[in-house]
Amino acid sequence: MALHVRGVLLPDDEVRDLWLVGDRVTFNPVPGAETVVDGGFVLPGLVDAHCHIGIARGGAPITSLDQARELAHTDRDAGVLAIRDAGSPYPYPELDDAPDLPRLARAGQHVAPPKRYLRDIGVEVDAAEVAATVAAQARAGNGWVKLVGDWIDRGVGDLAPAWDADTLTAAVRAAHDAGVRAAVHTFSESAVEIMVRAGVDSVEHGTGLNLDLIDEMARQGTALVPTMINIATFGGIAEQARGKFPGYAEHMLALRDGFPEVVRAAYEAGVPIYVGTDAGGGIDHGLAAEEMLLLHERAGMAPIDVLAAASWGAREWLGFPGLVEGGLADLTVYPEDPRGDLRVVRAPSRTILRGRVIR
């Protein structure tokens, strides 16, 4: 049966009627449709653009499709109806079109340097194998490859690029040659400079960004997914490392403390910014609303721009059309205007996914 929705449609900011026929949206009336929303503020479903439903709480790989489903359900129940899984050690292509799960944009496994990343998470390869591994992981995902751009180098005692600049640049080129986009994990100043100048498609975290690189990202259209919830954990990381690696500990604290201004500068420069929580491992699922609030409260993003970063803008970026004629039948409804108080997004009053009422 077709569904009828009436409410203030954002970002249009006008009361609209729309009909959901199967998995598609139309603005042409459908006789006999069941009215399931009459009032409130209607958004295309939220997006978590940096999430890991292939990694269990604590950092171990999941071991079954049921675990992936459970984690995805947690996000869905918080209003997240599309996910970009930014690297999974467990393959789950069977879930791409699961009717009860958020839409999925997926990378394969992280491509990482040997013994310099989270255990059992990435495919760990030497420089000579990076390009071929990127091509293989492009086939394992459905449009993205995830590169580990840096991590602690215990010989140096601080963050350092995963491989040399030529190898990292070739990795981005290999992803593009394979027809996918490349996302890079990076905390350090040196690695993020290499990757931005190499033309990477999205910078994940990006604590080491400076104004020159931010301007380059704006010119190129390179996206930033700040994961501010993740960056807030740097204090604990620093304390654990301080005994053996005091320089690394101080570096991580400095990156944490300066990060809100980095994100603010990126926002003011016009860099595309999207909401991502880095859920999986050390971050719980279902926290997209909290990431949205941090972008507003700590980085100074206007509520309407935070909503775009978490909804219609992020969906367009990932290729999941919003509430337009012929678009996808995913939406969340809120009883009050989230532009006036973003805390409203913590509790959607109605959730519809793939044309089916979830809540």
C-alpha positions as CSV (number, residue, x, y, z in Angstrom):
1,M,0.0,0.0,0.0
2,A,1.2,3.5,-0.8
3,L,1.9,5.8,2.1
4,H,1.0,9.5,2.4
5,V,3.2,12.0,4.4
6,R,2.4,15.6,5.1
7,G,4.6,18.0,7.0
8,V,7.2,20.8,6.7
9,L,9.7,19.3,4.3
10,L,13.3,20.4,4.8
11,P,15.3,22.0,3.3
12,D,12.4,23.4,1.3
13,D,10.8,24.8,4.5
14,E,7.2,24.5,3.3
15,V,4.3,22.2,4.1
16,R,4.3,19.5,1.4
17,D,2.4,16.3,0.7
18,L,4.3,13.4,-0.6
19,W,3.5,9.8,-1.4
20,L,5.7,6.8,-1.0
21,V,5.0,4.1,-3.6
22,G,7.2,1.1,-2.8
23,D,10.7,2.5,-2.4
24,R,10.1,5.7,-4.3
25,V,8.8,9.2,-3.6
26,T,6.3,11.0,-5.7
27,F,4.5,14.4,-5.3
28,N,1.6,13.2,-7.4
29,P,-1.4,12.2,-5.3
30,V,-2.0,8.4,-5.0
31,P,-5.6,7.6,-4.3
32,G,-6.2,5.3,-1.3
33,A,-2.8,5.9,0.3
34,E,-2.6,5.5,4.0
35,T,-1.6,8.7,5.9
36,V,1.2,7.9,8.3
37,V,2.5,11.4,8.9
38,D,0.4,14.5,9.4
39,G,2.5,17.3,10.8
40,G,6.0,17.8,12.1
41,F,9.3,18.4,10.3
42,V,10.3,15.9,7.6
43,L,13.9,15.2,6.6
44,P,15.4,12.6,4.3
45,G,16.8,9.9,6.5
46,L,20.0,10.7,8.5
47,V,23.4,9.4,7.3
48,D,26.4,8.2,9.3
49,A,29.1,8.7,6.8
50,H,31.8,7.1,8.9
51,C,30.6,4.0,10.6
52,H,31.8,0.3,11.0
53,I,29.1,-2.3,11.3
54,G,31.8,-4.9,10.7
55,I,33.6,-4.1,13.9
56,A,32.3,-5.1,17.3
57,R,32.4,-3.0,20.5
58,G,36.0,-3.2,21.8
59,G,37.6,-3.4,18.3
60,A,37.3,-7.1,17.3
61,P,35.9,-8.0,13.9
62,I,32.3,-9.2,13.9
63,T,31.9,-12.9,13.1
64,S,28.4,-13.1,11.7
65,L,25.8,-11.3,9.6
66,D,23.6,-11.2,12.6
67,Q,26.1,-9.0,14.4
68,A,26.2,-6.6,11.5
69,R,22.4,-6.5,11.4
70,E,22.3,-5.7,15.1
71,L,24.7,-2.8,14.9
72,A,22.9,-1.4,11.8
73,H,19.6,-1.7,13.6
74,T,21.0,0.4,16.5
75,D,21.9,3.2,14.0
76,R,18.5,2.8,12.2
77,D,16.6,3.2,15.4
78,A,18.4,6.5,16.0
79,G,17.1,7.8,12.6
80,V,20.2,6.8,10.5
81,L,18.9,5.4,7.3
82,A,22.1,5.3,5.2
83,I,25.6,4.3,6.3
84,R,29.0,4.5,4.7
85,D,30.9,1.7,6.3
86,A,34.5,3.1,6.2
87,G,36.2,-0.3,6.3
88,S,35.1,-3.7,7.5
89,P,37.2,-6.8,8.2
90,Y,34.1,-8.9,7.7
91,P,32.4,-9.0,4.3
92,Y,28.6,-8.6,4.2
93,P,27.5,-7.8,0.6
94,E,24.4,-9.8,1.3
95,L,23.1,-6.9,3.4
96,D,23.4,-4.2,0.7
97,D,19.7,-4.5,-0.2
98,A,18.3,-5.8,3.1
99,P,14.8,-4.3,3.5
100,D,15.2,-3.6,7.2
101,L,18.7,-2.1,7.2
102,P,20.0,1.4,6.3
103,R,21.3,1.8,2.8
104,L,25.0,0.9,2.6
105,A,27.9,2.4,0.9
106,R,30.9,0.1,1.7
107,A,34.6,0.0,1.6
108,G,36.3,-3.4,1.8
109,Q,39.0,-3.9,4.4
110,H,41.3,-1.1,5.5
111,V,44.5,-1.1,3.5
112,A,47.1,-0.7,6.2
113,P,50.9,-0.9,6.8
114,P,52.3,-4.0,8.5
115,K,52.0,-4.1,12.3
116,R,51.0,-0.4,12.5
117,Y,47.2,-0.5,12.7
118,L,44.5,-2.1,14.8
119,R,45.0,-5.8,15.0
120,D,42.9,-8.0,12.7
121,I,41.1,-5.0,11.1
122,G,43.1,-4.2,7.9
123,V,44.9,-5.9,5.1
124,E,48.5,-5.2,6.1
125,V,50.8,-4.8,3.1
126,D,54.2,-3.4,2.2
127,A,54.6,-0.5,-0.2
128,A,55.1,-2.7,-3.2
129,E,51.7,-4.4,-2.7
130,V,49.6,-1.3,-1.9
131,A,48.2,-0.5,-5.4
132,A,47.2,-4.1,-6.1
133,T,45.6,-4.5,-2.7
134,V,43.6,-1.3,-3.3
135,A,42.3,-2.7,-6.5
136,A,41.3,-5.9,-4.7
137,Q,39.5,-4.0,-1.9
138,A,37.7,-1.9,-4.5
139,R,36.1,-5.1,-5.7
140,A,35.2,-6.1,-2.1
141,G,33.3,-2.8,-1.5
142,N,30.6,-1.1,-3.5
143,G,32.2,2.2,-4.3
144,W,34.8,3.0,-1.7
145,V,38.3,2.1,-0.6
146,K,39.7,2.9,2.9
147,L,43.4,3.8,3.2
148,V,45.2,4.1,6.5
149,G,47.3,7.2,5.9
150,D,49.1,7.2,9.2
151,W,49.4,5.6,12.6
152,I,51.9,5.6,15.5
153,D,55.4,4.5,14.4
154,R,57.0,3.0,17.5
155,G,60.5,3.5,16.1
156,V,59.8,7.2,15.7
157,G,57.7,7.5,18.8
158,D,55.0,9.5,17.1
159,L,52.5,9.5,14.3
160,A,54.1,9.0,10.8
161,P,52.7,8.3,7.3
162,A,51.9,4.6,6.6
163,W,54.1,4.5,3.5
164,D,56.1,7.0,1.5
165,A,54.4,9.8,-0.5
166,D,54.7,8.1,-3.9
167,T,53.1,4.9,-2.5
168,L,50.2,6.9,-0.9
169,T,49.7,8.9,-4.1
170,A,49.7,5.7,-6.2
171,A,47.1,4.2,-3.8
172,V,44.7,7.0,-4.6
173,R,45.3,6.6,-8.3
174,A,44.7,2.9,-8.1
175,A,41.3,3.5,-6.4
176,H,40.3,5.9,-9.1
177,D,41.5,3.6,-11.8
178,A,39.3,0.9,-10.2
179,G,36.3,3.2,-10.5
180,V,35.9,3.8,-6.7
181,R,36.4,6.7,-4.4
182,A,39.2,6.7,-1.8
183,A,38.8,7.7,1.9
184,V,41.8,8.1,4.1
185,H,42.2,7.8,7.9
186,T,44.7,10.4,8.9
187,F,45.6,12.2,12.2
188,S,49.0,13.7,11.4
189,E,50.0,16.8,9.6
190,S,52.4,15.1,7.2
191,A,50.1,12.3,6.0
192,V,47.0,14.5,5.4
193,E,49.1,16.9,3.3
194,I,50.3,14.0,1.1
195,M,46.7,12.7,0.7
196,V,45.0,16.0,0.0
197,R,47.6,16.8,-2.7
198,A,47.1,13.3,-4.1
199,G,43.5,14.0,-4.7
200,V,41.9,11.7,-2.1
201,D,38.1,11.9,-2.1
202,S,37.5,12.2,1.6
203,V,39.6,12.9,4.7
204,E,38.5,11.0,7.7
205,H,39.3,12.8,11.0
206,G,41.8,15.2,9.6
207,T,43.2,16.6,12.8
208,G,46.4,17.6,11.1
209,L,44.9,19.9,8.5
210,N,46.1,23.5,8.1
211,L,44.7,26.5,6.3
212,D,46.5,25.9,3.1
213,L,45.3,22.3,2.9
214,I,41.8,23.4,3.8
215,D,41.8,25.8,0.9
216,E,43.0,23.1,-1.4
217,M,40.2,20.8,-0.2
218,A,37.7,23.5,-0.9
219,R,39.1,24.0,-4.4
220,Q,39.1,20.2,-5.1
221,G,35.8,19.5,-3.5
222,T,37.5,17.0,-1.1
223,A,35.2,16.1,1.7
224,L,35.9,16.1,5.5
225,V,34.3,13.7,7.9
226,P,35.5,15.0,11.2
227,T,34.3,12.3,13.6
228,M,34.5,14.7,16.5
229,I,33.2,12.0,18.9
230,N,36.3,10.0,18.1
231,I,38.7,12.9,18.5
232,A,37.3,13.5,22.0
233,T,38.8,10.1,23.0
234,F,42.4,11.3,22.3
235,G,42.9,12.1,26.0
236,G,42.5,8.4,26.9
237,I,44.8,7.3,24.1
238,A,47.4,9.8,25.2
239,E,47.3,8.7,28.8
240,Q,47.8,5.0,27.8
241,A,50.7,5.9,25.6
242,R,52.5,8.5,27.8
243,G,54.8,6.1,29.6
244,K,56.4,4.7,26.4
245,F,55.7,7.5,23.9
246,P,55.5,10.9,25.6
247,G,56.0,12.8,22.4
248,Y,53.1,11.0,20.8
249,A,50.9,11.6,23.8
250,E,51.5,15.3,23.7
251,H,50.9,15.4,20.0
252,M,47.6,13.7,20.3
253,L,46.4,16.1,23.0
254,A,47.5,19.1,20.9
255,L,45.6,17.7,17.9
256,R,42.5,17.1,20.0
257,D,42.6,20.6,21.5
258,G,43.0,22.4,18.2
259,F,40.5,20.3,16.3
260,P,37.3,22.4,16.7
261,E,39.1,25.3,15.1
262,V,40.2,23.1,12.3
263,V,36.7,22.0,11.5
264,R,35.4,25.6,11.9
265,A,38.1,26.8,9.4
266,A,37.1,24.0,6.9
267,Y,33.4,25.0,7.3
268,E,34.1,28.6,6.7
269,A,36.3,27.8,3.7
270,G,33.4,25.8,2.1
271,V,34.9,22.3,2.4
272,P,32.1,19.7,2.2
273,I,31.6,18.3,5.7
274,Y,29.6,15.2,6.5
275,V,28.5,13.6,9.8
276,G,30.3,10.5,10.8
277,T,30.7,8.9,14.2
278,D,33.4,6.3,13.7
279,A,31.0,3.9,15.4
280,G,32.5,0.4,15.9
281,G,35.4,-0.4,18.2
282,G,35.6,2.4,20.8
283,I,32.5,4.4,19.8
284,D,29.0,3.1,20.3
285,H,26.5,3.0,17.4
286,G,23.5,5.3,17.3
287,L,25.3,8.5,18.1
288,A,24.8,10.5,14.9
289,A,22.7,13.1,16.7
290,E,25.5,13.6,19.2
291,E,28.0,14.2,16.4
292,M,25.6,16.7,14.9
293,L,25.5,18.6,18.2
294,L,29.3,18.7,18.4
295,L,29.6,20.1,14.9
296,H,27.2,22.9,15.9
297,E,28.4,23.6,19.5
298,R,32.1,23.2,19.1
299,A,32.8,23.9,15.4
300,G,30.2,26.6,14.9
301,M,28.3,25.1,12.0
302,A,24.8,26.6,11.6
303,P,22.0,24.1,12.3
304,I,20.8,24.1,8.7
305,D,24.3,23.2,7.5
306,V,24.6,20.5,10.2
307,L,21.3,19.0,9.0
308,A,22.5,19.1,5.4
309,A,25.8,17.3,6.5
310,A,23.7,14.6,8.2
311,S,20.8,14.3,5.7
312,W,20.2,15.6,2.2
313,G,23.7,16.7,1.5
314,A,25.3,13.5,2.7
315,R,22.7,11.4,0.8
316,E,23.5,13.2,-2.4
317,W,27.2,12.7,-1.8
318,L,26.8,9.0,-1.4
319,G,24.3,8.6,-4.2
320,F,21.2,8.0,-2.2
321,P,18.6,10.5,-3.6
322,G,16.5,12.3,-1.0
323,L,12.9,13.4,-0.9
324,V,12.6,14.5,-4.6
325,E,10.4,13.2,-7.3
326,G,11.6,9.6,-7.9
327,G,13.9,9.7,-4.9
328,L,14.2,7.1,-2.2
329,A,11.5,6.5,0.3
330,D,13.6,7.2,3.4
331,L,12.6,9.8,5.9
332,T,12.6,10.9,9.6
333,V,10.0,13.1,11.2
334,Y,10.5,15.3,14.2
335,P,7.8,17.0,16.3
336,E,9.6,20.3,16.4
337,D,11.9,22.3,14.1
338,P,15.5,21.0,14.4
339,R,16.8,24.2,12.9
340,G,15.7,25.9,16.2
341,D,17.1,23.2,18.5
342,L,19.2,20.5,17.1
343,R,18.6,18.3,20.2
344,V,15.3,17.4,18.5
345,V,17.2,15.0,16.2
346,R,17.9,12.7,19.2
347,A,14.3,11.4,19.1
348,P,12.5,11.1,15.7
349,S,8.8,10.6,16.1
350,R,8.4,8.7,12.8
351,T,11.0,6.7,10.8
352,I,10.3,5.3,7.3
353,L,12.9,3.2,5.5
354,R,12.5,1.9,2.0
355,G,8.8,2.9,2.1
356,R,8.1,0.9,5.2
357,V,7.2,2.4,8.6
358,I,10.0,1.4,11.1
359,R,8.8,3.6,14.0
